[in-house]
Amino acid sequence: MNRPASRRTEAAKRKPTSAKDIFLSDLGNRTRGLRARRGLTRKELAREAQVSERHLANLEMGIGNPSVQILRQVARALDCSAAELIDLED
C-alpha cells in the first residue's frame, strides 16, 4: 500500500524557488558546514545549543523559519556570530 509522503518530506525534496526558500536553504548549508568544521554531530550541536535535534535538523534542511533566539543559541554553540550564520551579504 502506497502512503503519501509527509509535508516535511516533500518540503525537503523541493528545490528552493523563492528568495525566502533560497535564504533558508543557504542558512541550513552554512549551519551544516560550520557544524562539520567543528567536528560536531547534529546531536552534539543540539545539546550545546539547547535546541531539539529535530529543530536543528529542520534548520539544516532549510525547513521552517527559525526564531532569532534559536539562531543566537546555535551561533553561540558554533562559536560564531549570528551575523556569520545568517550571512546577509549573499
MMTF fields as JSON, N, C-alpha, C and O atoms, coordinates in Angstrom:
{
  "mmtfVersion": "1.0.0",
  "mmtfProducer": "UNKNOWN",
  "numBonds": 359,
  "numAtoms": 360,
  "numGroups": 90,
  "numChains": 1,
  "numModels": 1,
  "chainsPerModel": [1],
  "groupsPerChain": [90],
  "chainIdList": ["A"],
  "bondAtomList": [4, 2, 8, 6, 12, 10, 16, 14, 20, 18, 24, 22, 28, 26, 32, 30, 36, 34, 40, 38, 44, 42, 48, 46, 52, 50, 56, 54, 60, 58, 64, 62, 68, 66, 72, 70, 76, 74, 80, 78, 84, 82, 88, 86, 92, 90, 96, 94, 100, 98, 104, 102, 108, 106, 112, 110, 116, 114, 120, 118, 124, 122, 128, 126, 132, 130, 136, 134, 140, 138, 144, 142, 148, 146, 152, 150, 156, 154, 160, 158, 164, 162, 168, 166, 172, 170, 176, 174, 180, 178, 184, 182, 188, 186, 192, 190, 196, 194, 200, 198, 204, 202, 208, 206, 212, 210, 216, 214, 220, 218, 224, 222, 228, 226, 232, 230, 236, 234, 240, 238, 244, 242, 248, 246, 252, 250, 256, 254, 260, 258, 264, 262, 268, 266, 272, 270, 276, 274, 280, 278, 284, 282, 288, 286, 292, 290, 296, 294, 300, 298, 304, 302, 308, 306, 312, 310, 316, 314, 320, 318, 324, 322, 328, 326, 332, 330, 336, 334, 340, 338, 344, 342, 348, 346, 352, 350, 356, 354],
  "bondOrderList": [1, 1, 1, 1, 1, 1, 1, 1, 1, 1, 1, 1, 1, 1, 1, 1, 1, 1, 1, 1, 1, 1, 1, 1, 1, 1, 1, 1, 1, 1, 1, 1, 1, 1, 1, 1, 1, 1, 1, 1, 1, 1, 1, 1, 1, 1, 1, 1, 1, 1, 1, 1, 1, 1, 1, 1, 1, 1, 1, 1, 1, 1, 1, 1, 1, 1, 1, 1, 1, 1, 1, 1, 1, 1, 1, 1, 1, 1, 1, 1, 1, 1, 1, 1, 1, 1, 1, 1, 1],
  "groupList": [{"groupName": "MET", "atomNameList": ["N", "CA", "C", "O"], "elementList": ["N", "C", "C", "O"], "formalChargeList": [0, 0, 0, 0], "bondAtomList": [1, 0, 2, 1, 3, 2], "bondOrderList": [1, 1, 2], "singleLetterCode": "M", "chemCompType": "L-PEPTIDE LINKING"}, {"groupName": "ASN", "atomNameList": ["N", "CA", "C", "O"], "elementList": ["N", "C", "C", "O"], "formalChargeList": [0, 0, 0, 0], "bondAtomList": [1, 0, 2, 1, 3, 2], "bondOrderList": [1, 1, 2], "singleLetterCode": "N", "chemCompType": "L-PEPTIDE LINKING"}, {"groupName": "ARG", "atomNameList": ["N", "CA", "C", "O"], "elementList": ["N", "C", "C", "O"], "formalChargeList": [0, 0, 0, 0], "bondAtomList": [1, 0, 2, 1, 3, 2], "bondOrderList": [1, 1, 2], "singleLetterCode": "R", "chemCompType": "L-PEPTIDE LINKING"}, {"groupName": "PRO", "atomNameList": ["N", "CA", "C", "O"], "elementList": ["N", "C", "C", "O"], "formalChargeList": [0, 0, 0, 0], "bondAtomList": [1, 0, 2, 1, 3, 2], "bondOrderList": [1, 1, 2], "singleLetterCode": "P", "chemCompType": "L-PEPTIDE LINKING"}, {"groupName": "ALA", "atomNameList": ["N", "CA", "C", "O"], "elementList": ["N", "C", "C", "O"], "formalChargeList": [0, 0, 0, 0], "bondAtomList": [1, 0, 2, 1, 3, 2], "bondOrderList": [1, 1, 2], "singleLetterCode": "A", "chemCompType": "L-PEPTIDE LINKING"}, {"groupName": "SER", "atomNameList": ["N", "CA", "C", "O"], "elementList": ["N", "C", "C", "O"], "formalChargeList": [0, 0, 0, 0], "bondAtomList": [1, 0, 2, 1, 3, 2], "bondOrderList": [1, 1, 2], "singleLetterCode": "S", "chemCompType": "L-PEPTIDE LINKING"}, {"groupName": "THR", "atomNameList": ["N", "CA", "C", "O"], "elementList": ["N", "C", "C", "O"], "formalChargeList": [0, 0, 0, 0], "bondAtomList": [1, 0, 2, 1, 3, 2], "bondOrderList": [1, 1, 2], "singleLetterCode": "T", "chemCompType": "L-PEPTIDE LINKING"}, {"groupName": "GLU", "atomNameList": ["N", "CA", "C", "O"], "elementList": ["N", "C", "C", "O"], "formalChargeList": [0, 0, 0, 0], "bondAtomList": [1, 0, 2, 1, 3, 2], "bondOrderList": [1, 1, 2], "singleLetterCode": "E", "chemCompType": "L-PEPTIDE LINKING"}, {"groupName": "LYS", "atomNameList": ["N", "CA", "C", "O"], "elementList": ["N", "C", "C", "O"], "formalChargeList": [0, 0, 0, 0], "bondAtomList": [1, 0, 2, 1, 3, 2], "bondOrderList": [1, 1, 2], "singleLetterCode": "K", "chemCompType": "L-PEPTIDE LINKING"}, {"groupName": "ASP", "atomNameList": ["N", "CA", "C", "O"], "elementList": ["N", "C", "C", "O"], "formalChargeList": [0, 0, 0, 0], "bondAtomList": [1, 0, 2, 1, 3, 2], "bondOrderList": [1, 1, 2], "singleLetterCode": "D", "chemCompType": "L-PEPTIDE LINKING"}, {"groupName": "ILE", "atomNameList": ["N", "CA", "C", "O"], "elementList": ["N", "C", "C", "O"], "formalChargeList": [0, 0, 0, 0], "bondAtomList": [1, 0, 2, 1, 3, 2], "bondOrderList": [1, 1, 2], "singleLetterCode": "I", "chemCompType": "L-PEPTIDE LINKING"}, {"groupName": "PHE", "atomNameList": ["N", "CA", "C", "O"], "elementList": ["N", "C", "C", "O"], "formalChargeList": [0, 0, 0, 0], "bondAtomList": [1, 0, 2, 1, 3, 2], "bondOrderList": [1, 1, 2], "singleLetterCode": "F", "chemCompType": "L-PEPTIDE LINKING"}, {"groupName": "LEU", "atomNameList": ["N", "CA", "C", "O"], "elementList": ["N", "C", "C", "O"], "formalChargeList": [0, 0, 0, 0], "bondAtomList": [1, 0, 2, 1, 3, 2], "bondOrderList": [1, 1, 2], "singleLetterCode": "L", "chemCompType": "L-PEPTIDE LINKING"}, {"groupName": "GLY", "atomNameList": ["N", "CA", "C", "O"], "elementList": ["N", "C", "C", "O"], "formalChargeList": [0, 0, 0, 0], "bondAtomList": [1, 0, 2, 1, 3, 2], "bondOrderList": [1, 1, 2], "singleLetterCode": "G", "chemCompType": "PEPTIDE LINKING"}, {"groupName": "GLN", "atomNameList": ["N", "CA", "C", "O"], "elementList": ["N", "C", "C", "O"], "formalChargeList": [0, 0, 0, 0], "bondAtomList": [1, 0, 2, 1, 3, 2], "bondOrderList": [1, 1, 2], "singleLetterCode": "Q", "chemCompType": "L-PEPTIDE LINKING"}, {"groupName": "VAL", "atomNameList": ["N", "CA", "C", "O"], "elementList": ["N", "C", "C", "O"], "formalChargeList": [0, 0, 0, 0], "bondAtomList": [1, 0, 2, 1, 3, 2], "bondOrderList": [1, 1, 2], "singleLetterCode": "V", "chemCompType": "L-PEPTIDE LINKING"}, {"groupName": "HIS", "atomNameList": ["N", "CA", "C", "O"], "elementList": ["N", "C", "C", "O"], "formalChargeList": [0, 0, 0, 0], "bondAtomList": [1, 0, 2, 1, 3, 2], "bondOrderList": [1, 1, 2], "singleLetterCode": "H", "chemCompType": "L-PEPTIDE LINKING"}, {"groupName": "CYS", "atomNameList": ["N", "CA", "C", "O"], "elementList": ["N", "C", "C", "O"], "formalChargeList": [0, 0, 0, 0], "bondAtomList": [1, 0, 2, 1, 3, 2], "bondOrderList": [1, 1, 2], "singleLetterCode": "C", "chemCompType": "L-PEPTIDE LINKING"}],
  "groupTypeList": [0, 1, 2, 3, 4, 5, 2, 2, 6, 7, 4, 4, 8, 2, 8, 3, 6, 5, 4, 8, 9, 10, 11, 12, 5, 9, 12, 13, 1, 2, 6, 2, 13, 12, 2, 4, 2, 2, 13, 12, 6, 2, 8, 7, 12, 4, 2, 7, 4, 14, 15, 5, 7, 2, 16, 12, 4, 1, 12, 7, 0, 13, 10, 13, 1, 3, 5, 15, 14, 10, 12, 2, 14, 15, 4, 2, 4, 12, 9, 17, 5, 4, 4, 7, 12, 10, 9, 12, 7, 9],
  "groupIdList": [1, 2, 3, 4, 5, 6, 7, 8, 9, 10, 11, 12, 13, 14, 15, 16, 17, 18, 19, 20, 21, 22, 23, 24, 25, 26, 27, 28, 29, 30, 31, 32, 33, 34, 35, 36, 37, 38, 39, 40, 41, 42, 43, 44, 45, 46, 47, 48, 49, 50, 51, 52, 53, 54, 55, 56, 57, 58, 59, 60, 61, 62, 63, 64, 65, 66, 67, 68, 69, 70, 71, 72, 73, 74, 75, 76, 77, 78, 79, 80, 81, 82, 83, 84, 85, 86, 87, 88, 89, 90],
  "secStructList": [7, 7, 7, 7, 7, 7, 2, 2, 2, 2, 2, 2, 2, 1, 7, 7, 7, 1, 2, 2, 2, 2, 2, 2, 2, 2, 2, 2, 2, 2, 2, 2, 2, 2, 2, 2, 2, 6, 6, 7, 7, 2, 2, 2, 2, 2, 2, 2, 2, 6, 1, 7, 2, 2, 2, 2, 2, 2, 2, 2, 2, 6, 7, 1, 7, 7, 7, 2, 2, 2, 2, 2, 2, 2, 2, 2, 2, 6, 6, 1, 7, 2, 2, 2, 2, 2, 7, 6, 6, 7],
  "xCoordList": [0.832, 0.0, 0.883, 1.736, 0.696, 1.469, 0.84, -0.36, 1.659, 1.184, 1.763, 2.916, 0.985, 1.517, 2.653, 2.638, 3.625, 4.754, 4.278, 3.345, 4.929, 4.566, 4.949, 5.745, 4.36, 4.684, 6.145, 6.772, 6.697, 8.113, 8.996, 9.957, 8.682, 9.47, 9.381, 10.385, 8.182, 8.011, 8.761, 9.387, 8.705, 9.409, 10.911, 11.608, 11.417, 12.855, 13.33, 14.464, 12.478, 12.853, 12.7, 13.301, 11.894, 11.593, 12.833, 13.609, 13.017, 14.128, 13.715, 12.571, 14.649, 14.311, 13.889, 14.554, 12.784, 12.303, 12.184, 12.429, 11.817, 11.673, 12.917, 13.754, 13.024, 14.158, 14.177, 15.248, 12.994, 12.912, 13.438, 14.212, 13.009, 13.473, 14.987, 15.657, 15.516, 16.961, 17.698, 18.719, 17.176, 17.797, 17.839, 18.883, 16.719, 16.657, 17.534, 18.144, 17.601, 18.459, 19.933, 20.708, 20.309, 21.689, 22.029, 23.133, 21.073, 21.265, 21.517, 22.401, 20.751, 20.934, 22.285, 22.947, 22.692, 24.002, 25.146, 26.11, 25.04, 26.086, 26.135, 27.214, 24.962, 24.904, 25.543, 26.344, 25.188, 25.739, 27.252, 27.993, 27.711, 29.143, 29.925, 30.99, 29.397, 30.066, 30.08, 31.061, 28.995, 28.936, 29.992, 30.682, 30.107, 31.086, 32.511, 33.351, 32.79, 34.133, 34.506, 35.677, 33.514, 33.769, 33.819, 34.166, 33.473, 33.514, 32.404, 32.567, 31.268, 30.144, 29.091, 28.849, 28.478, 27.308, 26.118, 26.19, 25.042, 23.834, 23.353, 22.905, 23.454, 23.026, 23.864, 23.324, 25.173, 26.056, 25.761, 25.711, 25.566, 25.264, 23.918, 23.787, 22.936, 21.612, 21.734, 21.125, 22.515, 22.703, 23.406, 22.978, 24.486, 25.235, 24.394, 24.497, 23.562, 22.726, 21.434, 20.698, 21.161, 19.938, 18.691, 17.736, 18.731, 17.574, 17.343, 18.246, 16.142, 15.871, 16.631, 16.9, 16.964, 17.654, 16.772, 17.275, 15.475, 14.526, 14.528, 14.506, 14.553, 14.572, 15.856, 15.825, 16.966, 18.243, 18.232, 18.743, 17.653, 17.55, 16.737, 17.109, 15.634, 14.812, 15.595, 15.502, 16.367, 17.192, 18.182, 18.322, 18.873, 19.871, 19.256, 19.919, 18.0, 17.323, 16.618, 16.051, 16.648, 16.005, 14.493, 13.784, 14.0, 12.559, 12.175, 12.883, 11.079, 10.606, 11.315, 12.018, 11.117, 11.696, 12.155, 11.356, 13.429, 13.903, 13.817, 13.982, 13.557, 13.498, 14.908, 15.905, 14.958, 16.237, 16.928, 18.148, 16.158, 16.74, 17.391, 18.487, 16.721, 17.3, 18.593, 19.584, 18.594, 19.804, 20.938, 22.086, 20.625, 21.645, 22.217, 23.43, 21.356, 21.807, 22.699, 23.732, 22.298, 23.086, 24.42, 25.463, 24.385, 25.619, 26.599, 27.79, 26.096, 26.974, 27.591, 28.779, 26.785, 27.292, 28.328, 29.211, 28.218, 29.176, 30.361, 31.259, 30.348, 31.411, 31.557, 32.661, 30.426, 30.426, 29.341, 28.56, 29.295, 28.255, 26.994, 27.052, 25.866, 24.615, 24.723, 24.174, 25.425, 25.607, 26.363, 26.032, 27.372, 28.12, 27.218, 27.283, 26.39, 25.48, 24.458, 24.169, 23.915, 22.897, 23.507, 22.952, 24.641, 25.364, 24.466, 24.16, 24.049, 23.161, 23.847, 23.188, 25.139, 25.889, 25.479, 25.545, 25.057, 24.704, 23.446, 23.014],
  "yCoordList": [-1.176, 0.0, 1.249, 1.396, 2.129, 3.363, 4.426, 4.688, 5.036, 6.108, 7.419, 7.461, 8.487, 9.78, 10.245, 10.012, 10.897, 11.421, 12.565, 13.29, 12.71, 13.81, 15.14, 15.2, 16.204, 17.538, 17.875, 18.502, 17.464, 17.75, 17.066, 17.662, 15.82, 15.087, 15.778, 15.933, 16.187, 16.887, 18.209, 18.567, 18.938, 20.217, 20.023, 20.83, 18.955, 18.697, 18.363, 18.678, 17.73, 17.352, 18.5, 18.494, 19.481, 20.61, 21.465, 21.68, 21.941, 22.828, 24.254, 24.645, 25.038, 26.407, 27.2, 27.162, 27.912, 28.685, 30.159, 30.997, 30.499, 31.902, 32.379, 31.579, 33.684, 34.25, 33.726, 33.471, 33.564, 33.035, 31.599, 31.242, 30.777, 29.387, 29.325, 28.514, 30.159, 30.179, 30.624, 30.041, 31.664, 32.143, 31.042, 30.812, 30.358, 29.301, 28.113, 27.49, 27.797, 26.718, 27.067, 26.228, 28.301, 28.751, 28.768, 28.394, 29.204, 29.204, 27.781, 27.55, 26.853, 25.451, 24.919, 24.205, 25.268, 24.819, 25.398, 24.697, 26.684, 27.301, 26.643, 26.366, 26.397, 25.763, 24.384, 24.037, 23.607, 22.25, 22.313, 21.51, 23.258, 23.396, 23.794, 23.24, 24.762, 25.179, 24.047, 23.866, 23.292, 22.146, 21.107, 20.559, 20.85, 19.863, 20.322, 19.516, 21.613, 22.13, 22.008, 21.84, 22.094, 21.928, 20.465, 20.135, 19.582, 18.147, 17.675, 16.7, 18.378, 18.035, 17.231, 17.454, 16.309, 15.645, 16.575, 17.536, 16.281, 17.082, 16.991, 17.978, 15.812, 15.601, 16.443, 17.054, 16.473, 17.253, 18.749, 19.446, 19.237, 20.656, 21.002, 22.041, 20.158, 20.405, 20.514, 21.391, 19.632, 19.673, 20.959, 21.623, 21.323, 22.542, 23.8, 24.744, 23.811, 24.977, 24.983, 25.97, 23.887, 23.726, 23.878, 24.564, 23.215, 23.132, 21.653, 20.832, 21.325, 19.922, 19.512, 20.33, 18.249, 17.725, 17.883, 18.174, 17.692, 17.852, 19.3, 19.544, 20.257, 21.669, 21.983, 22.696, 21.451, 21.659, 21.002, 21.571, 19.811, 19.131, 19.979, 20.117, 20.543, 21.404, 22.624, 23.033, 23.211, 24.364, 23.994, 24.719, 22.859, 22.436, 22.067, 22.174, 21.635, 21.279, 22.472, 22.342, 23.636, 24.819, 24.78, 25.418, 24.018, 23.903, 24.795, 24.845, 25.483, 26.327, 27.665, 28.016, 28.396, 29.722, 29.893, 30.261, 29.631, 29.642, 31.041, 32.051, 31.071, 32.348, 32.92, 32.215, 34.197, 34.859, 34.222, 34.053, 33.87, 33.252, 31.908, 31.613, 31.097, 29.804, 30.043, 29.348, 31.014, 31.324, 31.763, 31.368, 32.574, 33.009, 31.818, 31.727, 30.912, 29.743, 28.851, 28.367, 28.638, 27.799, 28.478, 27.825, 29.78, 30.519, 30.438, 30.199, 30.636, 30.552, 29.164, 29.029, 28.143, 26.77, 26.48, 25.643, 27.173, 27.003, 27.964, 27.967, 28.773, 29.747, 30.723, 31.003, 31.226, 32.241, 33.259, 33.055, 34.33, 35.328, 34.922, 34.164, 35.438, 35.199, 35.787, 35.229, 36.908, 37.529, 36.601, 36.52, 35.906, 34.963, 33.799, 33.331, 33.351, 32.238, 32.664, 31.911, 33.866, 34.359, 34.794, 34.501, 35.488, 35.949, 36.699, 36.206, 37.887, 38.706, 39.28, 39.889, 39.1, 39.61, 38.914, 39.52, 37.653, 36.88, 37.379, 36.841],
  "zCoordList": [0.0, 0.0, 0.0, 0.875, -0.947, -1.031, -0.156, -0.241, 0.685, 1.538, 1.042, 0.61, 1.096, 0.645, 1.546, 2.755, 0.948, 1.711, 2.6, 2.256, 3.735, 4.635, 4.002, 3.065, 4.539, 4.02, 4.237, 3.383, 5.379, 5.64, 4.616, 4.127, 4.286, 3.305, 1.949, 1.254, 1.584, 0.313, 0.314, -0.684, 1.421, 1.508, 1.42, 0.805, 2.031, 1.997, 0.589, 0.227, -0.205, -1.569, -2.555, -3.629, -2.183, -3.057, -3.271, -2.34, -4.46, -4.75, -4.391, -4.621, -3.822, -3.464, -4.7, -5.735, -4.573, -5.704, -5.38, -6.248, -4.165, -3.804, -3.07, -2.651, -2.923, -2.196, -0.764, -0.213, -0.152, 1.211, 1.254, 2.141, 0.286, 0.234, 0.053, 0.693, -0.797, -1.047, 0.208, 0.572, 0.875, 2.104, 3.155, 3.767, 3.373, 4.378, 3.999, 4.868, 2.716, 2.252, 2.488, 2.946, 2.173, 2.394, 3.881, 4.275, 4.704, 6.147, 6.644, 7.47, 6.146, 6.519, 6.094, 6.848, 4.884, 4.386, 5.214, 5.522, 5.577, 6.404, 7.783, 8.309, 8.362, 9.679, 9.639, 10.506, 8.638, 8.487, 8.271, 8.839, 7.457, 7.194, 8.432, 8.702, 9.193, 10.429, 11.45, 12.171, 11.51, 12.423, 12.034, 12.893, 10.744, 10.262, 10.56, 10.961, 10.366, 10.645, 12.11, 12.45, 12.971, 14.403, 14.799, 15.934, 13.862, 14.144, 15.072, 15.806, 15.031, 15.894, 15.146, 13.96, 15.84, 15.282, 15.484, 16.249, 14.8, 14.98, 16.43, 17.013, 16.986, 18.372, 19.337, 20.26, 19.125, 19.992, 19.892, 20.905, 18.664, 18.492, 19.12, 19.767, 18.939, 19.525, 21.043, 21.656, 21.644, 23.096, 23.505, 24.449, 22.803, 23.141, 22.95, 23.733, 21.91, 21.614, 22.422, 22.42, 23.108, 23.891, 23.026, 23.389, 21.868, 20.972, 20.674, 20.835, 20.245, 19.938, 18.682, 17.803, 18.62, 17.446, 16.201, 15.116, 16.357, 15.245, 14.743, 13.536, 15.676, 15.289, 14.513, 13.51, 14.983, 14.295, 12.92, 11.955, 12.827, 11.527, 10.553, 9.388, 11.023, 10.163, 9.717, 8.559, 10.627, 10.284, 9.185, 8.2, 9.356, 8.373, 7.032, 6.0, 7.029, 5.775, 5.133, 4.048, 5.794, 5.235, 5.348, 4.57, 6.333, 6.547, 7.718, 8.723, 7.592, 8.681, 8.677, 7.73, 9.745, 9.861, 11.307, 12.167, 11.582, 12.968, 13.586, 12.903, 14.877, 15.589, 15.737, 15.586, 16.032, 16.268, 17.469, 17.467, 18.489, 19.676, 19.341, 19.819, 18.525, 18.111, 17.343, 17.569, 16.443, 15.673, 16.596, 16.395, 17.602, 18.567, 19.326, 19.518, 19.755, 20.509, 19.654, 20.118, 18.411, 17.506, 17.19, 17.176, 16.937, 16.635, 17.811, 17.617, 19.012, 20.189, 20.311, 20.602, 20.089, 20.181, 19.101, 19.289, 17.969, 16.874, 16.994, 16.152, 18.046, 18.29, 17.124, 16.656, 16.676, 15.624, 15.963, 16.893, 15.224, 15.445, 14.683, 13.715, 15.137, 14.415, 13.007, 12.056, 12.874, 11.563, 10.613, 9.431, 11.124, 10.284, 9.859, 8.722, 10.775, 10.482, 9.431, 8.501, 9.578, 8.657, 7.333, 6.273, 7.376, 6.189, 5.217, 4.131, 5.613, 4.788, 3.557, 2.714, 3.441, 2.285, 0.997, -0.073, 1.073, -0.135, -0.771, -1.791]
}
